[in-house]
Amino acid sequence: MLEKLFMATVADSQEWRGYRRPLKGVIVGTGQVGMACAYSMLIQNTFNEMLLVDVNQDKLQGEVMDLLHGLPFLEPVTVRGGSLAESDDPDIVILTAGAKQKAGESRLNLVQRNVEIFKQLIPEVVEYCPNAILLLVTNPVDIMTYVSLKLSGLPANRVFGSGTVLDTARFRYMLAEKMQLDSRSIHAYIIGEHGDSEVPVWSKVNISGMRLLEDGSKEDRDLLEPIFEGVKNAAYEIIQRKGATSYAIGLGVTEIVKAIFGNQNRVLTVSTLMNGAHGIYDVCLSLPAVVNRQGVTRVLNLSLTPAEELQLQHSAEVMREIIASLQL
């Protein structure tokens, strides 16, 4: 009886006129960041099929079991654990694997440990997921995006990082708290490195088109500067208190993936290869960029003040010096 019912169901599903290819995603790394991404995307119905990959098989299977037991509360979705060889031509591979950032450790100090991990990982991704977009979350994300781009040989539009999407969200949240507004009504960007050299674009902060610093007064800047310091140091404070950041980046990565699958042409501050914007070449940094089904299709020409331009150039130089020290 069960076999007959199953066969009938399969036949019916194949005849469904509205059939389309399932949206398939792979998350590599089941640490706190990887699982925050997985959980966020699962409860927001982002994938039809989700594959989790990790070298720690016991943890991998435990995480998969925990998610599977919640499926009766969700829209239909397939969740499984396995290897990249079992990925079955995914649309996107989200890379969160890597060494964990320690308390007081900068993201850039992680770089050499994670580069060695990626030398083994990226060739596997390319072999088993040749048509996928690669979304980097592993820190230091700008460097790891550049490393992944070079190791993979894939086009730049298909290899990009979460960049300053989270920093931008923190910036908007803290500004909104200061002004007692909904953070969705604040338009503001953090650009450059996802890290200590990141740049707040004060000249473009606005509320419904009204510039926050209309006259650019030093008094107003001095009043708001602690907000940026809070943004820049947020990860260090969270790591000191709870060991890792996870929930907010999981939500941010979900927004990026929805922009891809929904072909939204959404502007997000993702980390992508610079090809002349602001005179910057051959490093990965964050600027407002258009994200859709093809990945990152263009970087917007964001006008900056001379001071902001210099800060962005400095951020690029920091990345360039790190890249020059790598052995790829």
N, C-alpha and C positions, 0 to 999 in steps of 0.2 A: 504493500500500500504506500509506504513512504517513498519507495523508489519510483513508483508510477507518478506520484504527486510531484516529486523533484523533477523528473523528466518533462512533465507537462509545463512546469514553471519555467524551465530553461527554454523550451520551445517558444512559449509565449513571449519571453523577454527578447528573444532574437527577432521576433516579428514586430516588435514595438516600433512604430514608424518614427518616433521621436528619438531613437537611439543616437547617442553621440559617444565619442571616446571618453572613458573615465579620466578625470583629472588625477594624475598620479604624482606623488611627492615622496622623496626620500629625505630623512633627517639622519645625518651622520653624527653620532655622539649623543649619549643619553645621560649626560650630566644635568645639572640644574638648568642651564640655559636650553639645552636640547629638549628637555622634557617640558619646560615652560612653553617653548615654541609648539611642541606636539600637542599639549593640552589646549592651548589657545586656539590652534587651528582646528582641532577636533571639535570643540564646542561651538565654533563658528562655521562649521560645515564647509571648510575650505577645500578639503580633498575628498575624492571618492575612494582613493586607495592610498594608505600611508604605510611606508616601510621604514622601520627603525633599524639602524646599524650601529654596532658598538663592538669593540674588541673584548669587553667584559661580558661574556655570554650569560652568566647568572643574573647580572643586573639588567641586561637587555631583556631577558625573558620575564623577569619580575615586573619590569615597567610595562611590557606589552600585556601581561596578564591583568595588571591593575587597570589599564585603559579598557581592555576588552570587557571587563565586568561592568563598565559603565555604558556600554553600547545600547542597552535597552532604553536609555534615557535620551538617545540622540537620533538624528536622521541616519538612515542606512549608510554605513561606511565600512571599509575593510581595513583592519589594522593588523600588522604582523611584524615580527622580527626576523632578521636574516642578514645576508651579505649583499654587497653591491652586485654580485653575480646573479642574484635573484631579483633584481630591481625591475625587470620587465619594461624597459624603455620609458622611464619616468619623464615628466615634463620639467621638473625642477629638483635639484639636489641642494639641500641646505646643510652647510658645513658648520657644525658647532664644536667639532672634536678638537682637542688640543690640551696643552698643559694648563692647569688652573692658575689664575692670577692670585698671588699671595697678598696678605695684608701689607700695605705700604709699598708694594711693588708696582712700578709703572707698566703700562701695557707694552711699551717698547722693550722692556727687559725680558719679555716672554719670547721675543722674536726667534732667536736661534733654536730654542727647543721646539717651537712649533714648525719652523721651516723643515727640520729633519722629519717630523711626522708627515708633513705634506709631500715630501719627496716620494714617499711610498703611497700615500693616499690618492693624490691627484691622477697619476697614471691609471689607477683602478677606476676612478670615476669616469675618465675619458673612455676607457675600454668598454665599460658596461653601461654607461649612460651617455652615449655620444650625441644625443639630440637635446639633452637637458640644458636648462639655464642653471648656472652655478651661483648660488647666493651665499656669500661668506659672512659668518657671524663671529668666527674665531678671532680673538685678539692677539696682537694688534691688528685690527681689521683692515686698515689701509695697506699695511705691508703684506698681510696674508692674501688680500685681493690681488695685489701686484704679483706675488709669488705664484698664486694659482693661475693667473692669466699667462704667465711665462711658461710654467710647467705644462699647462694644458694645451697650449697652441690654439685655443678656441678664440673666436672673434670677441672683441672687447664688449660688445653689447650684451653678450651672454654670460659674462663673468663680472660680477660687481658685488659690493659689500653693503652691509646694513649702515655703515658710515655714521653720520651724525643724526640719523633719524631719531634715535633716543635722546641725544643731546638737545636737539631742536624741541622735542616734546617736553623735556625738563625745563627748557628756557621758557616755553609758552606757559607751562604750569606755574612756574615761580613768578613770572610777570603777572599772570592772572590772579594769583594769591595776593600779590602786592596791591593790585588795583581793584580787587573784589569783583572780578568778572569771570565768566565762563571761559576756560582756556581755549575752547574752540573758536572764540571770537578774537583771539590774539594772533596776529600774523607776524612771525619772527623766525629767523634762521640762525643756526650755528653752522659754520662752514669750515673747511680745511680738514685737519686731522681729527679723528675721533680719539682725543687725548689732550695732553697738556698744551699743545700749540693751537688748539681750536680757536676759532674767531667768531665773536658775536657780531652780527651785522646790525648794529644799533641804528644805522641810518635808514633801515628798511622796516623797523618795528612799527606796526600800525594797528589801530583799532578801527575797523570799518572804514579804512582809507585815510584816517587821521593819523599822521605821524606822531609817535610818542615824543620824540625829541625834535620838535619843529624848529626851534631856534638853536639846537645843538649846544645849549648852555652847559658849562662845566659843572655847575651846581647840580643840574639834573643827572648828568652822567655820574657824578660822584655818589649821588643818592642811589642809583640803580646798579652801580658796579658790583656791590656785594651779591646781587642776584646772579651775575655771571660767575662769580667765584663759587657760589653754591652749585651751579650747574657743572662747572669744571671738576669740582671735588666730590660730586655726589657719589660716584662709583667707589672712591676710596672710603668714604664714610660708611656706605652700605656694606662693603666687604669687611670693614673693621667690625661692624656690628653683627652681621649675620653670615659672613663667609663668602657670599657671592651675590651678584645682581642676577635676577632671572625674570620676574613677572613682567616688568615693563618692556624689556627687550623681546620677550615672547609675544607681547601684544604688537610691538612695532614690526617685528618680522612678519606677523600675520597680515598687517596692513600692506606690506610690500608684496606678499604673495597674492593677496586679493587684487592688487593693482595689476599684477601680471595676468592672472587667470581671467579677470574681468575686462582685460584690454582697456583699462581706464584712462590711459594717457595722464596719469596722475603725477603731479610734481612732488618729488620727495628728495631729501638730501642724502642720497645714497653715495657710496664711494665708488668712483669709476675712473677709468684711465683718462688722464688729462691729455688733450691733443691740441693745445694752443690756447685754451681759455685762460685769460689773464696772463698770457705769455708763459704758461706752465706746460711742460711736456714730460711724458714718460714717468709719471708718478700717479698713484691713485689717491684721490682726495674727494671730499664731499662738496658739491655745489648743487643747487636746485636742478634736478634732472627729470626728464619725462620717462615714466615707466609704464610699459604696456606689454602685450603678448610677445613682442620681440626682445624684451629686456629693457635696457636703457637705450633710447633712440636718439636723444639729444640732450646736451647740457645747456641750460638757459644762460643768456648773457646778463648776468647780474651786475648792475652798476654799483661800484663801491666808492667810498671816500678814499682819498690818498692814504690815510692811516690804515684803513681796513685792507686796502690793496697790499700795503707793506706787510701787514700781519699775515695775510694769505701767502705771500711770497716766502715769508719766514717758515710757515708751516710746511710748504712744499720743500724747502731746503732741508728741514729736519727729516722728512721722509727720504729725500734724495741721499742724504748721508747714511741713513740706515740701509737703504737698498745697496749702496756701494760696498757695504761691509759684508753682504751676504754671499754665501757660496752656493749658487744654484746649479 
